[in-house]
Amino acid sequence: MNPHSTLHAGYAKIDITPTEPVMLGGYTLRDEPAAEIHGEDRLFARALVFEAFGERVAFVAADVICIDGHDVFRAKIAEATGIPLANILLIEAHNHSSPAPSATAKTNWDRQFAEGLVKTAVQATAGLQPVRIAAGTGHSRIAMNRRQVKAADVDSPLTFDENWSSQSFGKYKTDRPILIHEFAGVNRLGANPQGPIDDAVQIVRVDTAAGRPLAVMIHYACHGVSLGGRNGKISGEWMGRMQDYVEKQFPGLGAIFLQGAAGDVDPRVVGGLDGDVDDIETTWALGEEIGREVVRVYGQLTPEPVANPCFQIETTVIRLPRQYRELFQDFTATAVDAPTTMVRIGDLMWATFPGEPFCNIGKKVKAALPAAYAHFMCYTNGLIGYFPEQKAFAEGGYEVAVTHLDPVAEPIYLRAVAEMTMRFH
């Protein structure tokens, strides 16, 4: 058999946990750097590289939030590995208990992050070897829709979002809180048990040719916000705990979490909302709960060699209409660019999005991909903000208030995705 026609893969991970105080990203409520870490939590950069027919694609993930300068980091990885920039998929976990890295290297940790990303990609590339793969799907309900509709008028000291601004914590803290009126029917961040989520836990198991554990790709859609804005310590959040739990069950296995369409989905417990408080034990419990499902599905899979796999990578920029209110700032800037990559390896397929789509959009994208195992990777190769589904604009709420996208963006995007899939056969 021609070795260049068999599927190869390599995996690596590097510890990128800050070694000095850093500001955490994700919440404006915080005003001091984090100098401590929850328990034995760590932050990692992880890379999984696939190769067939001389072409490579790199999945590079980091346990962080709001990467600033994706293309700069990707260019560094491309230079160090020889993998084309277009074939490098840089994804964040969207972990609100981590710092937000900047390519401008504003801090020592920014430099540590950049070095870690490059090093893990280089090591994964150097470790390329023939592999066997298998894929499967489980289910988890650690997630819950977060677009809560107020059932009745109420007066209380609570703000519209206690993790954004609060009378009990942060710069607006006061000994004399005022009562704030909320109207029945308004949409606020909070648990919505009747709202949609995507409960699929999608697994890709990657073993060496000899049958030893190498890597597991874990796809799930849920914000990393079980710890809220009052949390002042670094954590890998529920997804970090999940990956650690899975790795401990199978010696030699490396996990890589690929965040999904989590724009309207939080964990079912969020510190600061619905009367819940920040509790790392709850965070760890959520991570281990979904981790057990990953382990269950992983153990049922039987990886097989992949000879002469279909190996195809396509990249384009999907242009989406900008929100009307932003046209007042610049009437020439009518579009928001969404760089999009699709990858197919045998029966596996991935599509990327540089932002936070609602879960129903994610389900539609996966349904459109022409492969038995379809995955949607969000927060990848850019961050253009929230992508609400069209009907959500009539409901109001946080995501539609801050999005850069017009309500008609959803059908335009889905048409572009469908057209892009026509390149695959």
Buried (B, 14 or more C-beta within 10 A) or exposed (E): EEEEBBBBBBBBBBEBBBEEBBEBBBBEBBEEBBEEBBEEBBBBBBBBBBBBBEBBBBBBBBBBBBBBBBBBBBBBBBEBBEBBBBBBBBBBBBBBBBBBBBBEBEBEBBEBBBBBBBBBBBBBBEBBBBBBBBBBEBEBEBBBBBBBBBEEEEEEBBBBBBBBBBBBBBEEEEEEBEEEEBEEEBBBBBBBEEBBBBBBBBBBBBBBBEEEBBBBBBBBBBBBBBBBBBBBBBBBBBBBBBBBBBBEBBEEBBBBBBBBBBBBBBBBBBBBBBEBEBBBEBBBBBBBBBBBBBBEBBEEBEBEBBEEBBBBBBBBEBBBBBBEEBBEEEEEEEEBEBBBBBBBBBBBBBBBBBBBBBBBBBBBBBEBBEBEBBBBBBBBBBBBBBBBBBEBBEBBBBBBBEBBBBBEBBEBBBEBBEEBBEEBE
